[in-house]
Amino acid sequence: MNPEAASIMAYFYKLFPCKVYTKEVPESFAVPSMYFPPPFALNGNDTLSTFLKTYSLPVKLFHEDSQQANNEAERIADAVNSKKGLIPLVDKTGAVTGEYVRINRAETRIADTGVAIIHLTWDSRYFYEKEEYTPLQNIGVDSGVK
């Protein structure tokens, strides 16, 4: 899983401790629960040395009814927004790394009976691969007037 998405999942779990699904949601799923699909990305140019990926992650919250699901989704989105959209990154052990992912947008909506969606987007920048080259060495310059 994408490290930013894993950190978002950990952050959401702290705000709303419940069963979390990352694979297919089973027919007899737990309520309340959350489903984190893999995020999808749109690629684009950024600077001369970096490219940009805009990630999108639609997290589903399942609850007893649509209103409760939407209330939890709104509460989580408000918690993200109240921290200026900053979610701390965590490593594989769950320890905070001191770095953050900044959420650009957090949208909430009711998707179905007992289901609400928090749709998050964020940007990540990556360096282009640099070409390997052999540096010039021992250059001699002959000068003179002809």
Stockholm file with secondary structure:
# STOCKHOLM 1.0

chainA/1-146         MNPEAASIMAYFYKLFPCKVYTKEVPESFAVPSMYFPPPFALNGNDTLSTFLKTYSLPVKLFHEDSQQANNEAERIADAVNSKKGLIPLVDKTGAVTGEYVRINRAETRIADTGVAIIHLTWDSRYFYEKEEYTPLQNIGVDSGVK
#=GR chainA/1-146 SS CCHHHHHHHHHHHHHSCSEEESSCCCTTCCSSEEECCCCEEEEEECSSSEEEEEEEEEEEEECSSHHHHHHHHHHHHHHHHHTTTEEEEECTTSCEEEEEEEEEEEEEEEEETTEEEEEEEEEEEEECCCCCCCCCCSCCCCCCCC
#=GC SS_cons         CCHHHHHHHHHHHHHSCSEEESSCCCTTCCSSEEECCCCEEEEEECSSSEEEEEEEEEEEEECSSHHHHHHHHHHHHHHHHHTTTEEEEECTTSCEEEEEEEEEEEEEEEEETTEEEEEEEEEEEEECCCCCCCCCCSCCCCCCCC
//
